Amino acid sequence: MKFTQNLLARCFLCRRHFCRLCLSSLALLAIGVFIPRKWGYQPKENCNLVICISNTGIHSNIIVPTKNYVFDWHKYISVERIGIENFNDYNYLSFGWGDRDFYMSTPSVADLRLSTTFRALFLPTPSVIYVQGYQLIPDYLEVKCIKVNKNHYLELIKFIQATFKVNNQGRVIRIGNGHTANAGFYDALGSYSILRNCNTWAAEALRKADVNTPLWDGLSTAIMLHLRSDCD
């Protein structure tokens, strides 16, 4: 009887410590949402290139011009074949990275499934890049745009390029149609997890362009909150 009581007491203490650990972790993450990685700004010159971030409620996506005076995406990806619609070209491309199964089977928050979410967060699974083409910057999403200089813009582009998995000919690999007619999924490098999700990837890309991001960048709303560059 006494052994049983001691065992129950230990279980109660373990559960209490576990709950405290979970609450402490959540509190730290919540604080991290509001703390920027950079506090000071040093204004930069020649900031004449624009990058935009869209927030779908789940994913942060990076939107850049299809081509400008420093980079042309036509030389890296078949722009006219991104989606299944009949546009020959797009003015802007949107890039998002994530877990393959989750991204391809979850077009919206309403389509979230516990099993898919669990595998994405806790099991090593393949990743994808989701590419969308636009004639105009989408006005049905929350979008914020900032200016950067040429060097930082190219660093961001290099980061996006390095995420694509390529074939033996060095070409990107399209693996499926997107959730809309202007989008497609492409094979990607990197493993998705609870520690590195789609928004973490977007924040890493932004930091390559010297754009400020939150201390904890796992939420798209957190990235939008801190979105600012030294060029603003």
Order of alpha helices (4+ residues) and beta strands (2+ residues): alpha-beta-beta-beta-alpha-alpha-beta-beta-alpha-beta-beta-alpha-beta-alpha-beta
